[in-house]
Amino acid sequence: MIKAVLFDLDNTLIDFIKMKKVCSEEAISAMIDAGLPLNKEKGLKILFDLYNEYGIENQKIFQEFLRKVTGKVDKKILAKGVSAYRKVKIGFLKTYPNVIPTLIKLKEKGLKLGIVSDAPELQGWIRLADMEIIHFFDLVLTLSETKERKPSKKPFMLAIRKLKLKPEEILFVGEDPKRDMEGAKSVGMKTVFALYGLDYISKPKKINADYVIKDVSEILGLV
């Protein structure tokens, strides 16, 4: 019997990549307006290549971008880019459809809810607060506490200990075939693959999960 549902955060509950794309587009445009000698399409490709190299949460990614493109960090161009990014961030960071109604119904069923995310601690908590879903969760684990990124067993084992449940009593929902599905399955949790969170990458040929859902509300039929 399922007694808890754990979620990855970004691209499982929150449409993080959509926000990242829109904010990055605005940042590149602002930097070009401030004198960056580059067209927008090429700039976005370079920026997302750097995200892949340094991490999607890297706080100095625009400095790395400017060094890559111009060989130096022009403070005026940097400031314009960061300012534009921040101005649009909150407006475009949204939960996926049906997330809040689903969380409400899961709580009504008496289930414990939690987050296991590789996001840095403060950024993860802020995103939960911005989306006004912070109060739904009995457990929030971020990289600052787990110390190791998924698919390491450590984040999942820590969640099991804190929830004081058996692995098979926990349903883990995520959109990454390796980090989320392999990690959760390796400790004995039931796994749910969030297919709707894969719009930004090519869909995997094989999904090793107990369940595959196209909408977060489908979780209600699994518990």
C-alpha positions as CSV (number, residue, x, y, z in Angstrom):
1,M,0.0,0.0,0.0
2,I,1.3,3.4,-1.0
3,K,1.7,5.8,2.0
4,A,3.8,8.6,0.5
5,V,4.5,10.2,-2.9
6,L,7.8,11.8,-3.6
7,F,8.4,14.2,-6.5
8,D,11.4,15.5,-8.3
9,L,10.9,19.3,-8.5
10,D,12.1,20.8,-11.8
11,N,10.2,19.6,-14.9
12,T,8.1,17.3,-12.8
13,L,6.0,19.8,-10.7
14,I,7.5,23.0,-12.1
15,D,7.9,23.8,-15.8
16,F,11.5,24.9,-15.1
17,I,12.9,24.6,-18.6
18,K,10.2,26.8,-20.2
19,M,11.1,29.5,-17.7
20,K,14.8,29.0,-18.3
21,K,14.3,29.4,-22.1
22,V,12.2,32.5,-21.9
23,C,14.5,34.2,-19.3
24,S,17.6,33.3,-21.3
25,E,16.1,34.7,-24.5
26,E,15.3,38.0,-22.7
27,A,18.8,38.1,-21.2
28,I,20.5,37.5,-24.6
29,S,18.4,40.2,-26.2
30,A,19.2,42.7,-23.5
31,M,22.9,41.9,-23.8
32,I,22.8,42.4,-27.5
33,D,21.1,45.8,-27.0
34,A,23.9,46.7,-24.6
35,G,26.5,46.0,-27.2
36,L,27.1,42.3,-27.3
37,P,28.4,41.5,-30.9
38,L,26.3,38.4,-31.5
39,N,23.0,37.3,-33.0
40,K,20.3,35.9,-30.7
41,E,20.1,32.4,-32.1
42,K,23.8,31.8,-31.9
43,G,23.9,33.4,-28.4
44,L,21.2,31.0,-27.1
45,K,23.0,28.0,-28.5
46,I,26.2,29.0,-26.8
47,L,24.4,29.7,-23.5
48,F,22.6,26.4,-23.4
49,D,25.8,24.5,-24.3
50,L,27.3,26.2,-21.2
51,Y,24.3,25.2,-19.1
52,N,25.0,21.6,-20.1
53,E,28.7,22.0,-19.2
54,Y,28.4,24.0,-15.9
55,G,25.0,23.0,-14.8
56,I,21.5,24.6,-15.2
57,E,21.7,26.2,-11.8
58,N,25.1,27.8,-12.2
59,Q,24.9,31.3,-10.7
60,K,27.8,32.7,-12.8
61,I,26.7,31.4,-16.1
62,F,26.5,34.8,-17.8
63,Q,30.1,35.6,-16.8
64,E,31.1,32.3,-18.4
65,F,29.1,33.2,-21.4
66,L,30.7,36.6,-21.9
67,R,34.2,35.1,-21.4
68,K,33.3,32.5,-24.1
69,V,32.0,35.1,-26.5
70,T,34.1,38.1,-26.0
71,G,37.0,37.0,-23.8
72,K,36.1,39.3,-21.0
73,V,33.2,40.2,-18.6
74,D,31.8,43.7,-19.6
75,K,29.9,44.7,-16.4
76,K,27.4,46.8,-18.3
77,I,26.5,44.0,-20.6
78,L,26.4,41.5,-17.7
79,A,24.1,43.8,-15.6
80,K,21.7,44.2,-18.5
81,G,21.5,40.5,-19.0
82,V,21.0,39.6,-15.4
83,S,18.4,42.3,-14.9
84,A,16.4,41.2,-17.9
85,Y,16.5,37.6,-16.7
86,R,15.3,38.5,-13.2
87,K,12.5,40.6,-14.5
88,V,10.8,37.8,-16.4
89,K,11.7,34.9,-14.1
90,I,8.7,34.9,-11.7
91,G,6.1,35.5,-14.4
92,F,7.2,32.5,-16.4
93,L,7.9,30.0,-13.6
94,K,4.7,28.0,-13.3
95,T,3.5,24.6,-12.2
96,Y,2.3,22.1,-14.8
97,P,-1.5,21.9,-15.3
98,N,-3.3,20.0,-12.6
99,V,-0.4,20.0,-10.1
100,I,-2.2,21.9,-7.3
101,P,-5.5,20.0,-7.6
102,T,-3.6,16.7,-7.6
103,L,-1.5,17.7,-4.5
104,I,-4.8,18.7,-2.7
105,K,-6.4,15.3,-3.4
106,L,-3.3,13.4,-2.4
107,K,-3.2,15.2,0.9
108,E,-7.0,14.5,1.3
109,K,-6.1,10.8,0.9
110,G,-3.8,11.1,3.9
111,L,-0.6,10.5,2.0
112,K,2.7,12.0,3.0
113,L,4.2,14.2,0.2
114,G,7.8,15.1,-0.4
115,I,10.4,16.6,-2.7
116,V,13.8,15.0,-3.6
117,S,15.6,17.5,-5.8
118,D,19.2,18.1,-7.0
119,A,18.5,21.9,-6.8
120,P,20.5,24.0,-4.4
121,E,18.8,24.4,-1.1
122,L,17.7,28.1,-1.3
123,Q,16.7,28.0,-4.9
124,G,14.6,24.9,-4.4
125,W,12.7,26.4,-1.4
126,I,12.2,29.7,-3.2
127,R,10.7,28.0,-6.2
128,L,8.3,26.1,-4.0
129,A,7.3,29.4,-2.3
130,D,7.0,31.3,-5.5
131,M,4.6,28.6,-6.8
132,E,2.6,28.7,-3.5
133,I,2.9,24.9,-3.1
134,I,5.4,24.9,-0.2
135,H,2.8,24.0,2.4
136,F,1.9,20.7,0.7
137,F,5.1,18.9,1.6
138,D,6.1,17.0,4.7
139,L,9.7,16.5,3.4
140,V,11.9,18.6,1.2
141,L,15.4,17.3,0.4
142,T,17.8,19.3,-1.8
143,L,21.4,18.9,-2.7
144,S,22.6,20.8,0.3
145,E,21.2,18.0,2.6
146,T,21.6,14.9,0.4
147,K,25.2,15.9,-0.6
148,E,25.0,13.6,-3.6
149,R,23.1,13.9,-6.9
150,K,20.6,11.4,-8.1
151,P,20.8,8.6,-9.2
152,S,23.0,8.0,-6.1
153,K,21.1,6.0,-3.5
154,K,21.9,8.5,-0.8
155,P,19.0,11.0,-1.5
156,F,16.5,8.2,-1.7
157,M,17.7,6.4,1.4
158,L,17.6,9.7,3.3
159,A,14.0,10.2,2.3
160,I,13.1,6.7,3.4
161,R,14.7,7.2,6.8
162,K,13.0,10.6,7.3
163,L,9.6,9.3,6.3
164,K,10.0,6.1,8.4
165,L,8.4,4.0,5.7
166,K,9.4,1.0,3.7
167,P,10.7,1.7,0.1
168,E,7.8,-0.2,-1.4
169,E,5.3,2.1,0.4
170,I,6.7,5.1,-1.5
171,L,5.9,6.3,-5.0
172,F,8.6,8.4,-6.7
173,V,7.6,10.7,-9.6
174,G,10.2,12.2,-11.9
175,E,11.0,13.0,-15.5
176,D,14.6,11.8,-15.8
177,P,15.1,8.2,-16.9
178,K,18.4,7.8,-15.2
179,R,18.5,10.2,-12.2
180,D,14.9,9.7,-11.1
181,M,13.8,6.3,-12.3
182,E,17.0,4.3,-11.9
183,G,17.8,6.0,-8.6
184,A,14.4,5.4,-7.0
185,K,14.1,1.9,-8.3
186,S,17.6,1.0,-7.0
187,V,16.3,1.4,-3.4
188,G,13.0,-0.4,-4.0
189,M,10.6,2.5,-4.5
190,K,7.7,2.3,-7.0
191,T,8.5,4.6,-9.9
192,V,6.3,6.9,-12.0
193,F,7.8,8.5,-15.2
194,A,6.4,12.0,-15.9
195,L,6.4,11.9,-19.7
196,Y,4.9,15.4,-19.8
197,G,8.2,16.8,-18.5
198,L,10.2,15.7,-21.5
199,D,9.3,18.5,-24.0
200,Y,12.8,19.9,-23.9
201,I,14.8,16.8,-24.8
202,S,14.3,13.8,-27.1
203,K,12.1,11.1,-25.5
204,P,14.0,8.0,-24.4
205,K,13.5,4.8,-26.5
206,K,13.0,2.8,-23.3
207,I,11.5,3.9,-20.0
208,N,12.3,1.6,-17.1
209,A,9.5,2.6,-14.7
210,D,6.5,0.9,-13.0
211,Y,4.1,3.5,-14.5
212,V,4.2,6.2,-17.2
213,I,1.9,9.2,-17.0
214,K,1.1,12.0,-19.5
215,D,-0.5,14.3,-16.9
216,V,0.3,14.6,-13.2
217,S,-3.4,14.0,-12.2
218,E,-2.9,10.3,-13.3
219,I,-1.0,9.7,-10.1
220,L,-4.4,9.7,-8.3
221,G,-5.3,6.4,-10.0
222,L,-2.1,4.8,-8.8
223,V,-2.5,5.3,-5.0
